[in-house]
Amino acid sequence: MGKITGFLEYTRELPPKADPKERIQHFKEFVARFTEEKLNQQAARCMNCGIPFCHSAYGCPLGNVIPEFNDAVYRKNWVEAYEILSSTNNFPEFTGRICPAPCESACVLGINQPPVTIEEIEKHIIEIAYEKGLVKPRVPRLRTGKKVAIVGSGPAGLAAAAQLNYAGHLVTVFERDDAPGGLLRYGIPDFKLEKWVVDRRIRIMQEEGVVFICNAHVGVNVPVGELLADYDAIVLAGGSTVPRDLPVPGRELKGIHFAMEFLKQQNKRVSRKPIREEEILATGKHVVIIGGGDTGSDCLGTSLRQKAASVTQFELLPQPPAERTPFMPWPTYPMILKTSSSHEEGGERRWAISTKAFLGDAQGHVRALQVVDLQWSLNEEQRPAGFQEVPGSTREIPADLVLLAMGFVHPEHRILDELGIAKDERGNVKASEKDYRTSVEKIFAAGDMRRGQSLVVWAISEGRECARKVDEYLMGSSLLERKDHSLLELCA
């Protein structure tokens, strides 16, 4: 693999980022590119490990063939690197920016050294491929005449649409917002994923033959009966979009919003699109974010860029360890403390804290949170198992704006109920990973709508696998293999 002694000669490095004080002045991406020398060195660190866990079940759900594309990068064979990467991943420009990289947690080198910078190398492959003109529309040579409707244009819907189009089917994607992309467009802040990146890929898909219909809310202004009558198969890929609420006293006060309401508005501002609802801005306010995950981190970075007076992020659970424990063995994904780029920029994080009530002023606007500290007990695997409130720790935290970023519980049920689709015990679409078929004939489901809130790489994997099952349903067999270079032969 590349340079046999590379992992002994070079250590892990990441591209430089703009200074936090500088980057919070704008909403653009701020991570630079590797120099050619540094990229070559980082690819050289990929060792001939024998069993590459990075693309096993512990690592990449897509099965990206990581050692092989690292070797191609080391040899500067960009055609080969791009072909290997794109054979398993439809959108490396997305995963290379916003995936939490479980592949790196499973890297064999990571047993006793920092793992290979797989995510950055992936991003460099696709961006260099674009620059060299290697990323071109792949138009199917033959059309089957079968029509497929995709409901939702997030990563799962886009992946399913791309694969089914390559198989020769006529694919139409229905998106309820004014532009395709789902959470890629209106959930991920521009400082992590600028929207020209999404638009660039959408244009290629349109040239390949995929049709996008926006402002089309299936079940609202697009009757589900029309889809059932007009299409040979339907894929539900609407995501898990119902946010988890916090039903404590004072929840009805003004100034308390779900995180996605806040993030979507800012993405529209950056895109110079009109905001028709009451504006939610952190400017000059004391902001409290309830939820310690990625969405909460995105709210933190956005609030800092909007010049909030202060930003505090709460997490119910205790602070996780900084490194793997014996109960988080390699190559499993470790539940350790993660510091995002937004955390580097400012704000305060508080752990093991619970909100008891929201307190308001005379005008009915939130002014503070009543909180209490928690004492957590741990189980045999040192995971949080239960908590008690710390006596005497109840106090008030000033807040003018509260953002609820506690995740999502399940997809919206309107269309599922109208179609009579069975749901599982968590409220997601009931469809097995074996065939992705719902309880209703010719309707399939993929992504967060089926598996629950998850990672972008899982969404793409689900979309690809679901497309294969749809193709089998329509044609009796499928040419859409998960890791199949011959897919290129289907397209001009």
C-alpha positions in Angstrom: 0.0 0.0 0.0 1.6 3.2 -1.1 4.6 3.8 1.0 5.2 0.7 3.2 6.8 2.7 6.0 4.5 5.7 5.7 2.7 5.2 8.9 6.1 5.1 10.7 7.4 8.3 9.1 4.4 10.6 9.2 1.9 11.5 11.9 -1.7 12.5 11.4 -2.2 16.1 10.3 -5.3 18.0 9.3 -5.6 21.0 6.9 -5.4 24.4 8.6 -8.5 26.2 9.6 -9.1 29.9 9.6 -8.7 31.5 13.1 -11.9 31.3 15.1 -12.1 35.1 15.5 -11.9 35.5 11.8 -14.3 32.7 10.7 -17.2 33.7 13.0 -17.4 36.9 10.9 -18.9 35.0 8.0 -20.8 31.8 7.0 -18.4 30.4 4.5 -16.4 27.2 4.9 -13.1 27.8 6.6 -11.0 24.6 6.2 -8.1 24.9 3.8 -6.8 22.2 1.4 -3.8 20.1 2.0 -0.7 20.9 0.0 0.2 18.3 -2.6 3.1 17.1 -0.3 0.9 16.9 2.8 -1.9 15.0 0.9 0.7 12.5 -0.3 2.0 12.0 3.2 -1.4 11.5 4.8 -2.3 8.9 2.1 1.0 7.2 2.7 0.0 6.6 6.3 -2.6 4.0 5.2 -0.8 0.7 6.2 -1.1 -2.7 4.7 -3.2 -3.9 7.7 -4.4 -7.1 6.2 -8.0 -6.7 7.4 -9.1 -3.1 6.8 -11.8 -2.6 9.5 -12.3 1.0 8.1 -14.8 -0.4 5.5 -16.2 -3.1 7.6 -19.5 -3.0 9.6 -17.6 -1.1 12.3 -16.4 1.5 9.9 -18.1 2.7 6.8 -21.7 1.7 6.2 -21.2 2.4 2.5 -18.3 -0.1 2.3 -16.0 2.5 0.8 -12.8 0.8 -0.4 -10.5 3.0 1.6 -7.1 1.4 1.4 -7.3 1.2 -2.4 -8.3 4.8 -2.9 -5.6 5.9 -0.4 -3.0 3.9 -2.5 -4.3 5.7 -5.7 -4.0 9.1 -4.0 -0.4 8.3 -2.9 0.4 7.4 -6.5 -1.4 10.5 -7.7 -3.7 8.4 -10.0 -6.7 10.6 -9.7 -8.8 8.8 -12.2 -8.4 5.5 -10.3 -9.0 7.2 -6.9 -12.2 8.9 -8.2 -13.5 5.7 -9.8 -12.9 3.6 -6.6 -14.5 6.2 -4.4 -17.5 6.9 -6.6 -18.2 3.2 -7.0 -19.5 3.0 -3.4 -20.4 6.6 -2.6 -22.6 8.8 -4.7 -21.8 12.0 -2.8 -18.3 12.1 -1.3 -18.4 15.9 -1.4 -21.1 15.7 1.3 -19.6 12.9 3.4 -16.1 14.5 3.2 -17.5 17.6 4.9 -20.2 16.5 7.4 -19.7 12.8 8.2 -18.4 12.0 11.7 -16.1 9.5 10.1 -16.8 6.2 11.9 -14.2 4.8 9.4 -11.5 6.6 11.3 -12.6 5.1 14.6 -12.2 1.7 13.0 -8.8 2.4 11.4 -6.3 -0.3 12.4 -3.6 2.3 12.7 -5.8 3.9 15.4 -5.0 1.1 17.8 -1.8 2.8 18.9 -1.4 5.9 16.7 -3.8 8.6 15.4 -5.9 7.1 12.6 -5.5 8.0 8.9 -7.3 11.2 7.9 -9.8 9.3 5.7 -12.5 11.9 5.6 -10.2 14.7 4.4 -8.6 12.4 1.8 -12.1 11.6 0.6 -13.0 15.3 0.2 -9.7 16.0 -1.6 -10.3 13.1 -4.1 -13.7 14.4 -5.1 -12.7 18.1 -5.3 -9.6 17.3 -7.4 -11.8 15.1 -9.6 -14.2 18.0 -10.2 -11.2 20.3 -10.9 -9.8 17.8 -13.4 -13.1 17.4 -15.2 -13.5 13.7 -14.1 -17.0 14.2 -12.6 -19.3 14.0 -15.6 -23.0 13.2 -16.0 -23.6 9.5 -16.5 -26.6 9.2 -18.7 -28.1 5.7 -18.9 -27.7 4.0 -22.3 -31.1 2.4 -22.1 -34.4 3.3 -20.4 -36.7 0.7 -18.9 -39.9 2.8 -19.1 -40.5 2.2 -15.4 -41.4 5.3 -13.4 -40.2 5.8 -9.8 -41.2 8.6 -7.4 -38.9 9.6 -4.6 -40.4 11.5 -1.8 -37.7 13.6 -0.1 -34.5 15.0 -1.5 -32.1 14.5 1.4 -29.1 12.2 1.1 -31.2 9.0 1.2 -33.6 10.3 -1.5 -30.8 11.6 -3.7 -28.8 8.3 -3.4 -31.9 6.3 -4.3 -32.7 8.6 -7.2 -29.2 8.5 -8.6 -28.9 4.7 -8.5 -32.4 4.1 -9.9 -31.7 6.5 -12.7 -28.4 4.7 -13.5 -30.5 1.5 -13.8 -32.5 3.2 -16.5 -35.7 4.0 -14.7 -37.5 7.4 -15.0 -37.0 9.0 -11.6 -38.9 12.0 -10.2 -38.0 13.5 -6.9 -40.6 15.4 -4.9 -39.3 18.0 -2.4 -41.6 20.1 -0.2 -39.1 23.0 0.1 -38.2 25.4 -2.6 -34.9 23.7 -3.5 -33.6 20.1 -3.3 -31.2 18.8 -0.6 -33.3 18.2 2.5 -31.3 18.8 5.6 -28.2 19.2 3.4 -29.7 22.5 2.3 -31.8 23.7 5.2 -30.3 21.9 8.2 -26.5 22.0 7.8 -25.0 25.5 8.2 -23.1 26.9 5.3 -19.9 27.1 7.3 -19.9 23.3 7.3 -21.4 22.8 3.8 -21.8 25.7 1.4 -24.9 25.3 -0.8 -23.0 25.6 -4.1 -21.7 22.1 -3.3 -25.3 20.8 -3.2 -26.3 22.7 -6.3 -23.3 21.4 -8.2 -24.4 17.8 -7.6 -28.0 18.5 -8.3 -27.1 19.9 -11.7 -25.2 16.8 -12.6 -28.2 14.6 -11.5 -30.5 16.7 -13.6 -28.2 16.3 -16.6 -28.3 12.5 -16.0 -32.1 12.6 -16.3 -33.4 12.9 -12.7 -36.4 15.2 -12.5 -36.8 17.4 -9.4 -40.2 18.9 -8.5 -39.9 21.4 -5.6 -42.6 23.1 -3.5 -44.3 19.7 -3.8 -45.5 18.5 -0.3 -46.8 15.0 -0.9 -50.0 14.5 1.1 -50.7 18.3 1.1 -50.5 19.9 -2.3 -49.6 16.7 -4.1 -52.2 14.0 -3.6 -50.8 10.6 -2.7 -53.3 9.0 -5.0 -51.6 10.6 -7.9 -48.3 9.0 -7.1 -49.9 5.6 -6.6 -51.7 5.9 -10.0 -48.8 7.4 -12.0 -45.7 5.5 -10.7 -44.5 1.9 -10.7 -42.8 2.3 -7.4 -42.5 4.9 -4.7 -39.6 5.5 -2.2 -40.3 7.3 1.0 -37.2 9.1 2.0 -38.6 12.1 4.0 -36.3 11.8 7.0 -37.0 11.9 10.7 -38.3 15.4 11.0 -40.5 15.6 14.1 -38.2 17.2 16.8 -38.1 16.0 20.4 -39.9 18.5 22.6 -39.3 19.6 26.2 -42.8 19.7 27.9 -41.9 21.6 31.1 -43.7 24.5 32.6 -43.3 27.7 30.5 -42.8 25.9 27.2 -45.4 28.2 25.6 -43.3 31.3 26.2 -42.1 33.3 23.3 -38.4 32.9 22.4 -38.3 29.1 22.7 -37.8 27.4 19.3 -36.8 24.1 17.8 -33.2 24.1 16.4 -34.2 23.4 12.8 -36.5 26.5 12.8 -33.4 28.6 13.7 -31.0 26.9 11.4 -33.3 26.9 8.4 -33.9 30.6 8.6 -30.1 31.3 8.6 -29.5 29.1 5.6 -32.2 31.0 3.8 -30.6 34.3 4.7 -27.2 33.2 3.4 -29.0 32.1 0.1 -30.8 35.4 0.0 -34.2 33.8 0.1 -37.2 35.3 1.8 -38.2 34.4 5.4 -41.9 34.4 5.7 -42.2 33.5 9.4 -41.3 35.6 12.4 -37.5 35.9 12.4 -35.4 34.1 15.0 -32.1 35.8 15.6 -29.5 35.4 18.3 -28.0 38.9 17.9 -27.4 40.5 21.2 -29.2 37.8 23.1 -28.3 35.3 25.9 -28.8 32.0 24.1 -29.2 28.6 25.7 -29.0 25.5 23.6 -30.6 22.4 25.1 -28.9 19.4 23.5 -25.2 18.5 23.2 -25.1 16.8 19.8 -24.2 18.0 16.3 -27.4 20.0 15.9 -26.7 21.8 19.1 -23.1 22.5 17.9 -24.5 23.9 14.7 -26.8 26.2 16.7 -23.7 27.3 18.7 -21.7 28.2 15.6 -24.6 30.0 14.1 -25.4 32.0 17.2 -21.8 33.1 17.5 -21.9 34.4 13.9 -25.1 36.2 14.6 -23.2 38.0 17.5 -25.1 36.6 20.4 -24.3 38.2 23.8 -23.5 34.7 25.2 -24.1 31.1 24.2 -24.5 28.2 26.7 -25.0 24.6 25.6 -26.7 22.2 28.0 -26.4 18.4 27.9 -28.5 16.1 30.2 -25.8 13.3 30.2 -22.5 13.6 32.1 -19.4 14.6 30.3 -18.0 11.6 28.4 -14.3 10.5 28.7 -11.7 12.1 26.5 -10.3 8.7 25.4 -11.5 5.2 24.8 -12.2 3.1 28.0 -12.0 -0.7 28.3 -15.7 -0.6 27.5 -15.2 1.1 24.2 -12.7 -1.2 22.5 -11.4 -0.7 19.0 -12.9 -0.9 16.4 -16.2 0.1 17.9 -17.4 3.7 17.6 -16.3 5.3 20.9 -18.6 7.5 22.9 -15.9 10.0 23.9 -15.8 13.8 24.2 -16.0 15.5 20.9 -15.0 19.1 20.3 -16.5 20.5 17.1 -15.2 23.5 15.2 -18.1 25.5 16.7 -16.9 24.6 20.2 -13.5 26.0 19.3 -15.1 29.3 18.5 -16.6 30.1 21.9 -19.6 29.5 24.1 -19.9 27.4 27.2 -20.7 23.8 27.6 -22.5 22.4 30.7 -23.0 18.7 31.5 -25.4 16.8 33.6 -27.9 19.6 33.9 -31.7 19.4 33.6 -34.2 22.1 32.7 -37.1 22.1 35.2 -39.0 25.1 33.8 -38.9 28.1 31.5 -39.5 31.5 33.3 -41.0 34.4 31.6 -41.4 38.2 31.9 -44.5 40.3 32.0 -44.7 40.3 28.1 -44.8 36.5 28.0 -41.2 36.1 26.7 -38.7 33.7 28.2 -36.2 35.4 30.5 -34.5 32.5 32.2 -34.4 28.7 32.7 -34.8 27.0 36.1 -32.2 24.2 36.1 -30.9 21.6 38.4 -27.6 19.6 38.4 -27.8 15.8 38.1 -25.7 13.1 39.7 -25.5 10.1 37.3 -25.0 6.5 38.3 -23.1 4.2 35.9 -23.8 0.6 34.9 -21.2 -2.2 34.6 -20.0 -0.9 31.3 -19.6 2.6 32.8 -22.5 4.0 30.8 -25.0 6.4 32.4 -27.8 4.3 33.9 -29.8 6.7 36.1 -29.7 10.0 37.8 -30.7 11.9 40.9 -31.0 15.6 41.3 -28.3 17.2 43.3 -29.9 18.8 46.4 -29.6 22.6 46.6 -28.5 22.9 43.0 -31.7 24.5 41.6 -31.0 27.9 40.1 -31.9 30.3 37.3 -29.9 30.7 34.0 -30.7 34.0 32.1 -31.9 33.4 28.5 -33.5 35.6 25.8 -33.5 32.8 23.2 -33.8 29.0 23.9 -33.1 26.5 21.1 -34.2 22.9 21.5 -31.7 20.6 19.9 -32.5 17.2 21.4 -32.9 15.2 18.3 -35.8 13.8 16.4 -38.4 11.2 17.4 -39.8 10.0 14.0 -41.0 11.1 10.6 -44.2 13.0 10.1 -47.1 10.6 10.1 -49.5 12.5 7.7 -48.5 10.7 4.5 -48.0 7.3 6.3 -51.5 7.4 7.8 -53.1 8.4 4.6 -51.4 5.5 2.8 -52.1 3.1 5.6 -48.4 2.3 6.1 -47.5 0.3 9.2 -45.1 1.9 11.7 -42.7 0.3 14.2 -42.8 0.8 17.9 -40.7 4.0 17.6 -43.1 5.6 15.0 -40.8 5.0 12.0 -41.9 3.3 8.8 -41.9 -0.5 9.3 -39.7 -1.9 6.5 -37.0 -4.5 7.0 -33.4 -4.0 5.9 -33.8 -7.2 3.9 -36.0 -5.6 1.2 -37.0 -2.0 2.3 -40.6 -2.7 1.5 -43.4 -1.2 3.5 -46.7 -2.8 4.3 -48.2 -1.3 1.2 -47.6 -2.7 -2.3 -44.9 -1.0 -4.4 -44.0 1.5 -1.6 -40.5 1.4 -0.2 -38.8 3.4 2.6 -35.1 4.4 3.2 -33.0 6.6 5.4 -34.0 8.2 8.7 -37.7 7.7 7.9 -37.1 3.9 8.2 -34.1 3.5 10.6 -34.6 6.6 12.7 -32.3 9.6 13.2 -28.8 8.6 12.0 -25.7 9.7 10.0 -25.4 11.1 6.5 -23.3 8.1 5.5 -26.1 5.7 6.7 -28.7 7.7 4.7 -26.7 7.3 1.5 -26.1 3.6 2.2 -29.9 3.1 2.8 -30.8 5.0 -0.4 -28.4 2.9 -2.4 -29.6 -0.4 -1.0 -33.2 0.5 -1.2 -32.7 1.4 -4.9 -31.3 -2.1 -5.5 -34.4 -3.6 -4.0 -36.7 -1.4 -6.0 -34.8 -2.4 -9.2 -35.3 -6.0 -8.3 -39.0 -5.4 -7.7 -39.4 -3.7 -11.0 -37.2 -5.9 -13.2 -36.9 -9.3 -11.3 -33.2 -8.8 -10.8 -30.8 -5.9 -10.3 -27.5 -4.7 -11.8 -27.1 -2.3 -8.9 -24.6 -4.0 -6.7 -23.3 -2.2 -3.6 -19.7 -2.3 -4.7 -19.8 -2.5 -8.5 -17.4 -0.8 -10.9 -19.4 -2.2 -13.8 -22.2 0.2 -13.0 -20.2 2.6 -15.2 -20.9 0.3 -18.2 -24.6 1.1 -17.9 -24.1 4.8 -18.6 -22.7 6.8 -21.5 
